[in-house]
Amino acid sequence: MDKQRIKIEQHGGLGLVWCAGWLFTLGYMDLGFWKGVLAIVIWPYYLGVQMAVPAVTG
């Protein structure tokens, strides 16, 4: 029976740097707790809507 090889790659470094920078920015803006939570939840949605590729019609 052949042995299966499993290759594990980890690509989490850049995401952690982005998250740390995002939290630093929220702290620098001196937001209250609930405004900070709201910013973490809603801001990525607006970024996604803004950067989304528009659908081609016609």
Number of C-alpha atoms within 10 A of each C-alpha: 3 4 5 6 6 6 5 6 6 5 8 8 8 9 10 11 11 11 11 12 12 13 14 12 12 18 13 9 10 11 13 11 11 9 12 15 12 11 14 14 11 10 10 11 11 11 10 10 10 10 8 9 8 8 6 5 4 3
